[in-house]
Amino acid sequence: MSLVRLNIKGISYSQTQNGAYALILSEVDGDRKLPIVIGAFEAQSIAIALEKEIRPPRPLTHDLFKNFADRFDIVVKQVIIHKLVDGVFYSSMICERDKIEEIIDARTSDAIALALRFQAPIFTYKNIIDKAGIYLKVNPKGDKEGQDSILVDDLIAEEVDAALYESYKEKSLKELNELLDEAVKNEDYETAAKIRDEISKR
């Protein structure tokens, strides 16, 4: 399967989920965006890594991991979002030490926070972007290079919310409850919150 390289376009605050954000990734050679629900801590960590001028007084968890890896000559070479199951993205970090590569499983939000700190490229498979990619007007000024801003505007946030919730509308309450149990079991609390909100709406 062919890999598609992604850039970070911004972070959208969820209008419908308290404390949840959507990280918006964009394919490098295309117009589709991949929105991924993340928690507030991960959103903060990614935003700090994107804003070079902001330096927290003490290392955040992802900064600590980077310092630890540097001390022991471990490098994160790339991040691959390799699977999408019931709205949950699964990622791997390709790490190298002494010219030996290891693959480490990671939550997508953590993997991307670390990829930024290691300046490592982010990829996904073509079938994932075909399945979950959406078109958003993230570049109202027509600027095609780089990020627009870390926090995208309200209009885009509404579009992202609608796209993220679309996948749950056709599921029955029984299916939603099964997905909720699975998300909690996997400690994927961001997705659990999204499913719980859809159940509450019913």
Backbone as CSV, one residue per row, in Angstrom:
resi,resn,N_x,N_y,N_z,CA_x,CA_y,CA_z,C_x,C_y,C_z
1,MET,0.842,-1.199,0.000,0.000,0.000,0.000,0.877,1.248,0.000
2,SER,0.464,2.240,-0.797,1.273,3.443,-0.917,1.038,4.376,0.268
3,LEU,2.128,5.045,0.682,2.065,5.984,1.794,1.785,7.390,1.276
4,VAL,1.033,8.149,2.068,0.713,9.546,1.764,1.299,10.398,2.884
5,ARG,2.117,11.368,2.527,2.705,12.236,3.556,1.703,13.308,3.979
6,LEU,1.708,13.601,5.285,0.769,14.573,5.857,1.514,15.717,6.529
7,ASN,0.905,16.891,6.490,1.373,18.053,7.257,0.314,18.417,8.288
8,ILE,0.728,19.096,9.342,-0.233,19.596,10.327,-0.738,20.957,9.849
9,LYS,-2.068,21.083,9.700,-2.643,22.343,9.245,-3.160,23.198,10.388
10,GLY,-3.541,22.579,11.495,-4.050,23.375,12.614,-4.786,22.504,13.600
11,ILE,-5.303,23.152,14.633,-6.076,22.476,15.671,-7.419,23.188,15.783
12,SER,-8.485,22.395,15.782,-9.831,22.951,15.861,-10.437,22.610,17.212
13,TYR,-10.981,23.620,17.909,-11.681,23.349,19.160,-13.061,22.816,18.840
14,SER,-13.426,21.696,19.451,-14.724,21.082,19.167,-15.856,21.922,19.756
15,GLN,-16.840,22.236,18.911,-18.001,23.003,19.354,-18.964,22.144,20.177
16,THR,-18.897,20.824,19.971,-19.896,19.942,20.580,-19.341,19.076,21.706
17,GLN,-18.031,18.972,21.811,-17.433,18.160,22.877,-16.597,19.050,23.782
18,ASN,-16.991,19.146,25.035,-16.235,19.966,25.967,-14.829,19.406,26.146
19,GLY,-13.846,20.292,25.993,-12.468,19.903,26.253,-11.828,19.068,25.173
20,ALA,-12.507,18.856,24.043,-11.934,18.051,22.967,-11.511,18.948,21.807
21,TYR,-10.493,18.522,21.099,-9.983,19.248,19.949,-9.869,18.282,18.777
22,ALA,-9.810,18.837,17.581,-9.528,18.028,16.399,-8.223,18.528,15.792
23,LEU,-7.288,17.617,15.645,-6.037,17.920,14.958,-6.290,17.716,13.467
24,ILE,-6.005,18.735,12.665,-6.275,18.653,11.227,-4.959,18.425,10.491
25,LEU,-4.858,17.258,9.849,-3.702,16.913,9.027,-4.093,17.069,7.567
26,SER,-3.153,17.486,6.742,-3.426,17.707,5.325,-2.445,16.912,4.489
27,GLU,-2.946,16.268,3.425,-2.028,15.531,2.541,-1.156,16.539,1.797
28,VAL,0.132,16.208,1.673,1.098,17.123,1.070,0.780,17.357,-0.406
29,ASP,0.453,16.296,-1.139,0.207,16.416,-2.575,-1.282,16.318,-2.905
30,GLY,-2.103,16.981,-2.126,-3.538,16.938,-2.366,-4.268,17.938,-1.501
31,ASP,-5.600,17.936,-1.585,-6.412,18.925,-0.872,-7.198,18.346,0.297
32,ARG,-7.109,17.031,0.506,-7.919,16.426,1.566,-7.283,16.634,2.937
33,LYS,-8.161,16.726,3.937,-7.725,16.893,5.322,-8.169,15.679,6.130
34,LEU,-7.384,15.345,7.137,-7.704,14.222,8.017,-7.883,14.775,9.430
35,PRO,-9.132,14.916,9.930,-9.332,15.415,11.294,-9.287,14.263,12.309
36,ILE,-8.535,14.454,13.390,-8.374,13.418,14.406,-8.690,14.024,15.769
37,VAL,-9.641,13.439,16.499,-10.024,13.958,17.816,-8.904,13.684,18.814
38,ILE,-8.502,14.725,19.542,-7.458,14.588,20.568,-7.908,15.318,21.828
39,GLY,-7.262,15.006,22.930,-7.584,15.643,24.202,-6.901,16.994,24.360
40,ALA,-7.288,17.718,25.406,-6.760,19.069,25.629,-5.256,19.051,25.906
41,PHE,-4.780,18.061,26.674,-3.346,18.007,26.992,-2.515,17.812,25.728
42,GLU,-2.957,16.871,24.868,-2.216,16.601,23.640,-2.276,17.809,22.708
43,ALA,-3.445,18.476,22.670,-3.577,19.684,21.841,-2.591,20.755,22.304
44,GLN,-2.489,20.925,23.626,-1.550,21.909,24.181,-0.112,21.547,23.820
45,SER,0.221,20.263,23.949,1.581,19.808,23.670,1.948,20.013,22.205
46,ILE,1.005,19.719,21.306,1.251,19.902,19.874,1.367,21.395,19.553
47,ALA,0.489,22.215,20.139,0.525,23.660,19.896,1.852,24.263,20.348
48,ILE,2.354,23.814,21.495,3.633,24.325,22.008,4.777,23.934,21.080
49,ALA,4.725,22.712,20.539,5.772,22.265,19.617,5.727,23.049,18.303
50,LEU,4.518,23.452,17.887,4.379,24.229,16.651,4.838,25.674,16.836
51,GLU,4.574,26.232,18.024,4.963,27.616,18.319,6.375,27.619,18.877
52,LYS,7.334,27.919,18.019,8.743,27.815,18.434,9.096,28.792,19.562
53,GLU,8.344,29.909,19.645,8.699,30.921,20.653,8.258,30.530,22.071
54,ILE,7.265,29.618,22.154,6.750,29.251,23.475,7.585,28.125,24.059
55,ARG,8.171,28.381,25.219,8.949,27.346,25.898,8.439,27.230,27.331
56,PRO,7.835,26.092,27.680,7.351,25.936,29.059,8.518,25.927,30.043
57,PRO,8.295,26.428,31.261,9.393,26.496,32.235,9.952,25.126,32.607
58,ARG,9.103,24.097,32.594,9.541,22.729,32.879,9.124,21.839,31.715
59,PRO,9.856,20.744,31.463,9.515,19.903,30.307,8.133,19.259,30.442
60,LEU,7.342,19.336,29.362,6.107,18.577,29.302,6.447,17.101,29.095
61,THR,5.453,16.235,29.197,5.704,14.792,29.077,6.399,14.457,27.760
62,HIS,5.932,15.062,26.650,6.544,14.760,25.356,7.949,15.346,25.253
63,ASP,8.192,16.480,25.908,9.553,17.028,25.959,10.474,16.109,26.753
64,LEU,9.953,15.563,27.841,10.727,14.632,28.664,11.110,13.397,27.851
65,PHE,10.146,12.865,27.084,10.428,11.706,26.228,11.532,12.048,25.228
66,LYS,11.461,13.252,24.635,12.486,13.678,23.666,13.849,13.787,24.339
67,ASN,13.905,14.385,25.533,15.175,14.505,26.255,15.744,13.131,26.601
68,PHE,14.860,12.227,27.031,15.260,10.859,27.373,15.824,10.147,26.134
69,ALA,15.119,10.281,25.013,15.558,9.632,23.774,16.893,10.200,23.298
70,ASP,17.042,11.523,23.392,18.312,12.140,22.992,19.475,11.617,23.831
71,ARG,19.237,11.482,25.130,20.292,11.024,26.035,20.778,9.616,25.670
72,PHE,19.843,8.787,25.183,20.196,7.400,24.860,20.256,7.141,23.348
73,ASP,20.432,8.224,22.594,20.642,8.129,21.136,19.527,7.371,20.417
74,ILE,18.299,7.645,20.799,17.141,7.066,20.118,16.505,8.168,19.270
75,VAL,16.220,7.870,18.024,15.638,8.856,17.114,14.314,8.320,16.572
76,VAL,13.284,9.171,16.610,12.031,8.829,15.941,12.185,9.244,14.483
77,LYS,12.211,8.258,13.584,12.466,8.510,12.163,11.202,8.941,11.429
78,GLN,10.064,8.301,11.743,8.810,8.676,11.111,7.638,8.117,11.899
79,VAL,6.474,8.684,11.636,5.228,8.223,12.253,4.299,7.784,11.128
80,ILE,3.669,6.628,11.304,2.727,6.127,10.304,1.375,5.874,10.976
81,ILE,0.344,6.561,10.492,-1.037,6.275,10.911,-1.474,5.093,10.055
82,HIS,-1.486,3.900,10.635,-1.561,2.690,9.822,-2.916,1.995,9.815
83,LYS,-3.818,2.427,10.698,-5.099,1.722,10.761,-6.191,2.663,11.226
84,LEU,-7.406,2.441,10.704,-8.584,3.187,11.127,-9.707,2.189,11.347
85,VAL,-10.151,2.065,12.602,-11.216,1.124,12.947,-12.272,1.867,13.759
86,ASP,-13.503,1.916,13.248,-14.624,2.559,13.943,-14.288,3.968,14.414
87,GLY,-13.645,4.725,13.544,-13.325,6.111,13.863,-12.088,6.308,14.709
88,VAL,-11.396,5.226,15.088,-10.184,5.316,15.907,-8.962,5.105,15.016
89,PHE,-8.026,6.057,15.071,-6.784,5.954,14.305,-5.705,5.271,15.154
90,TYR,-4.971,4.363,14.528,-3.872,3.658,15.195,-2.569,4.060,14.522
91,SER,-1.542,4.305,15.335,-0.274,4.784,14.787,0.919,3.993,15.313
92,SER,1.995,4.080,14.552,3.268,3.480,14.953,4.372,4.507,14.774
93,MET,5.351,4.464,15.663,6.550,5.281,15.517,7.689,4.369,15.078
94,ILE,8.385,4.766,14.024,9.563,4.033,13.577,10.763,4.696,14.236
95,CYS,11.402,3.976,15.152,12.516,4.519,15.931,13.818,3.820,15.536
96,GLU,14.926,4.523,15.750,16.232,3.942,15.400,17.246,4.205,16.504
97,ARG,18.012,3.175,16.825,19.135,3.303,17.761,20.232,2.352,17.318
98,ASP,21.448,2.866,17.178,22.586,2.067,16.702,22.260,1.379,15.373
99,LYS,21.593,2.116,14.479,21.229,1.638,13.133,20.259,0.456,13.149
100,ILE,19.615,0.233,14.292,18.595,-0.818,14.398,17.238,-0.129,14.531
101,GLU,16.310,-0.487,13.656,14.974,0.110,13.686,14.013,-0.726,14.517
102,GLU,13.177,-0.037,15.277,12.125,-0.677,16.064,10.809,0.036,15.774
103,ILE,9.720,-0.706,15.794,8.383,-0.120,15.603,7.671,-0.113,16.945
104,ILE,7.215,1.070,17.361,6.563,1.218,18.659,5.130,1.700,18.447
105,ASP,4.188,0.995,19.043,2.774,1.380,18.971,2.547,2.633,19.813
106,ALA,1.707,3.541,19.337,1.441,4.781,20.074,0.076,5.328,19.720
107,ARG,-0.529,6.068,20.659,-1.730,6.826,20.305,-1.325,7.862,19.257
108,THR,-2.213,8.134,18.338,-1.881,9.044,17.246,-1.505,10.433,17.763
109,SER,-2.217,10.919,18.778,-1.911,12.252,19.314,-0.505,12.299,19.906
110,ASP,-0.111,11.248,20.636,1.241,11.194,21.208,2.296,11.075,20.112
111,ALA,2.011,10.230,19.123,2.969,10.016,18.031,3.236,11.315,17.284
112,ILE,2.183,12.106,17.057,2.356,13.358,16.316,3.067,14.404,17.174
113,ALA,2.740,14.453,18.463,3.443,15.377,19.373,4.941,15.086,19.380
114,LEU,5.303,13.808,19.307,6.722,13.427,19.286,7.339,13.647,17.913
115,ALA,6.576,13.381,16.849,7.091,13.605,15.492,7.519,15.066,15.322
116,LEU,6.726,15.988,15.876,7.072,17.409,15.806,8.398,17.691,16.497
117,ARG,8.593,17.079,17.650,9.815,17.329,18.417,11.050,16.712,17.773
118,PHE,10.858,15.625,17.029,11.971,14.987,16.324,12.075,15.453,14.870
119,GLN,11.168,16.364,14.470,11.087,16.812,13.076,10.982,15.613,12.139
120,ALA,10.172,14.643,12.540,9.984,13.417,11.770,8.751,13.547,10.881
121,PRO,8.796,12.984,9.678,7.627,13.056,8.794,6.478,12.182,9.289
122,ILE,5.259,12.583,8.925,4.041,11.853,9.303,3.408,11.305,8.018
123,PHE,3.065,10.029,8.049,2.463,9.385,6.876,1.188,8.662,7.266
124,THR,0.348,8.412,6.275,-0.746,7.462,6.423,-0.830,6.688,5.119
125,TYR,-1.669,5.657,5.103,-1.846,4.884,3.872,-2.942,5.512,3.016
126,LYS,-2.825,5.312,1.717,-3.778,5.895,0.769,-5.211,5.457,1.074
127,ASN,-5.409,4.195,1.463,-6.769,3.727,1.722,-7.393,4.426,2.935
128,ILE,-6.565,4.886,3.895,-7.082,5.605,5.064,-7.512,7.016,4.673
129,ILE,-6.689,7.700,3.872,-7.069,9.058,3.458,-8.260,9.004,2.499
130,ASP,-8.359,7.925,1.719,-9.525,7.753,0.843,-10.801,7.576,1.668
131,LYS,-10.670,6.868,2.783,-11.836,6.560,3.626,-12.229,7.727,4.538
132,ALA,-11.246,8.379,5.130,-11.541,9.377,6.176,-11.197,10.808,5.788
133,GLY,-10.556,11.002,4.644,-10.180,12.351,4.231,-11.398,13.180,3.854
134,ILE,-11.368,14.455,4.194,-12.466,15.372,3.862,-11.883,16.644,3.257
135,TYR,-12.727,17.398,2.577,-12.297,18.680,1.998,-12.762,19.804,2.911
136,LEU,-11.812,20.624,3.354,-12.131,21.779,4.209,-11.531,23.031,3.592
137,LYS,-12.189,24.163,3.833,-11.647,25.436,3.353,-10.707,25.993,4.427
138,VAL,-9.572,25.317,4.597,-8.646,25.734,5.657,-7.789,26.912,5.222
139,ASN,-7.721,27.185,3.918,-6.864,28.259,3.426,-7.674,29.379,2.782
140,PRO,-8.432,30.157,3.573,-9.263,31.206,2.987,-8.464,32.273,2.250
141,LYS,-7.194,32.484,2.626,-6.372,33.516,2.002,-5.667,32.998,0.744
142,GLY,-5.866,31.725,0.444,-5.220,31.159,-0.732,-3.760,30.816,-0.511
143,ASP,-3.312,30.882,0.699,-1.923,30.543,1.011,-1.787,29.037,1.105
144,LYS,-0.991,28.452,0.199,-0.919,26.998,0.152,0.254,26.454,0.950
145,GLU,1.109,27.302,1.425,2.297,26.800,2.121,2.143,26.922,3.632
146,GLY,2.618,25.909,4.330,2.686,25.950,5.783,1.342,25.960,6.459
147,GLN,1.364,26.261,7.755,0.126,26.329,8.536,-0.537,27.676,8.339
148,ASP,-1.821,27.699,8.543,-2.548,28.966,8.500,-2.467,29.629,9.865
149,SER,-2.822,28.905,10.886,-2.630,29.308,12.269,-2.821,28.044,13.072
150,ILE,-2.389,28.047,14.312,-2.499,26.822,15.100,-3.955,26.495,15.380
151,LEU,-4.733,27.502,15.804,-6.156,27.266,16.092,-6.969,27.774,14.908
152,VAL,-7.642,26.864,14.211,-8.404,27.269,13.030,-9.700,27.962,13.453
153,ASP,-10.335,28.632,12.484,-11.478,29.475,12.858,-12.756,28.659,13.102
154,ASP,-13.798,29.350,13.592,-15.045,28.696,14.013,-15.753,27.971,12.871
155,LEU,-15.710,28.565,11.673,-16.388,27.945,10.534,-15.785,26.577,10.228
156,ILE,-14.459,26.515,10.241,-13.776,25.245,9.982,-14.043,24.269,11.127
157,ALA,-14.077,24.783,12.357,-14.366,23.926,13.507,-15.719,23.251,13.362
158,GLU,-16.714,24.008,12.852,-18.052,23.433,12.644,-18.017,22.349,11.566
159,GLU,-17.263,22.594,10.481,-17.133,21.602,9.413,-16.487,20.323,9.933
160,VAL,-15.449,20.491,10.750,-14.734,19.339,11.309,-15.659,18.533,12.206
161,ASP,-16.400,19.228,13.076,-17.334,18.546,13.970,-18.344,17.719,13.187
162,ALA,-18.893,18.330,12.128,-19.895,17.631,11.321,-19.297,16.382,10.686
163,ALA,-18.078,16.490,10.201,-17.426,15.342,9.556,-17.122,14.235,10.555
164,LEU,-16.692,14.610,11.748,-16.347,13.608,12.764,-17.574,12.852,13.251
165,TYR,-18.713,13.541,13.313,-19.922,12.901,13.827,-20.687,12.109,12.773
166,GLU,-20.384,12.393,11.506,-21.119,11.750,10.413,-21.042,10.230,10.497
167,SER,-19.875,9.705,10.887,-19.668,8.252,10.890,-20.518,7.530,11.942
168,TYR,-21.023,8.250,12.950,-21.806,7.609,14.012,-23.320,7.704,13.791
169,LYS,-23.747,8.553,12.860,-25.177,8.795,12.705,-25.950,7.548,12.280
170,GLU,-25.306,6.711,11.464,-26.017,5.559,10.907,-25.973,4.335,11.817
171,LYS,-25.257,4.422,12.923,-25.125,3.266,13.819,-26.283,3.221,14.819
172,SER,-26.661,1.997,15.198,-27.731,1.823,16.185,-27.184,2.108,17.577
173,LEU,-28.106,2.262,18.556,-27.678,2.490,19.943,-26.847,1.319,20.457
174,LYS,-27.239,0.110,20.079,-26.493,-1.074,20.506,-25.061,-1.019,19.975
175,GLU,-24.921,-0.669,18.693,-23.582,-0.580,18.091,-22.759,0.529,18.763
176,LEU,-23.420,1.653,19.048,-22.718,2.763,19.700,-22.243,2.371,21.097
177,ASN,-23.079,1.649,21.846,-22.681,1.211,23.185,-21.515,0.210,23.125
178,GLU,-21.535,-0.651,22.109,-20.418,-1.588,21.945,-19.126,-0.842,21.614
179,LEU,-19.240,0.182,20.740,-18.067,0.996,20.407,-17.566,1.764,21.622
180,LEU,-18.503,2.245,22.455,-18.129,2.968,23.671,-17.347,2.058,24.613
181,ASP,-17.850,0.829,24.817,-17.147,-0.130,25.683,-15.740,-0.421,25.157
182,GLU,-15.654,-0.576,23.836,-14.354,-0.872,23.216,-13.384,0.294,23.384
183,ALA,-13.868,1.526,23.203,-13.020,2.707,23.344,-12.512,2.853,24.774
184,VAL,-13.397,2.611,25.767,-12.992,2.702,27.180,-11.969,1.612,27.500
185,LYS,-12.201,0.408,26.979,-11.275,-0.704,27.218,-9.881,-0.392,26.667
186,ASN,-9.851,0.303,25.510,-8.582,0.668,24.875,-8.010,1.983,25.414
187,GLU,-8.682,2.551,26.442,-8.271,3.814,27.054,-8.239,4.961,26.036
188,ASP,-9.107,4.862,25.028,-9.223,5.924,24.033,-10.373,6.837,24.465
189,TYR,-10.075,7.700,25.432,-11.128,8.477,26.085,-11.678,9.591,25.193
190,GLU,-10.854,10.070,24.243,-11.356,11.096,23.331,-12.495,10.534,22.475
191,THR,-12.267,9.335,21.925,-13.312,8.701,21.106,-14.510,8.324,21.970
192,ALA,-14.248,7.847,23.181,-15.339,7.483,24.098,-16.238,8.697,24.351
193,ALA,-15.640,9.864,24.522,-16.421,11.086,24.758,-17.280,11.427,23.540
194,LYS,-16.716,11.244,22.357,-17.445,11.526,21.123,-18.653,10.593,20.984
195,ILE,-18.442,9.293,21.271,-19.534,8.322,21.171,-20.593,8.579,22.242
196,ARG,-20.146,8.907,23.455,-21.076,9.188,24.548,-21.972,10.370,24.207
197,ASP,-21.385,11.422,23.575,-22.175,12.586,23.187,-23.236,12.223,22.150
198,GLU,-22.872,11.323,21.218,-23.845,10.880,20.206,-24.971,10.082,20.850
199,ILE,-24.632,9.233,21.839,-25.655,8.459,22.569,-26.582,9.414,23.317
200,SER,-26.001,10.436,23.950,-26.811,11.406,24.711,-27.789,12.151,23.812
201,LYS,-27.368,12.432,22.582,-28.245,13.128,21.635,-29.493,12.322,21.314
202,ARG,-29.336,10.985,21.296,-30.470,10.131,20.939,-31.544,10.164,22.028
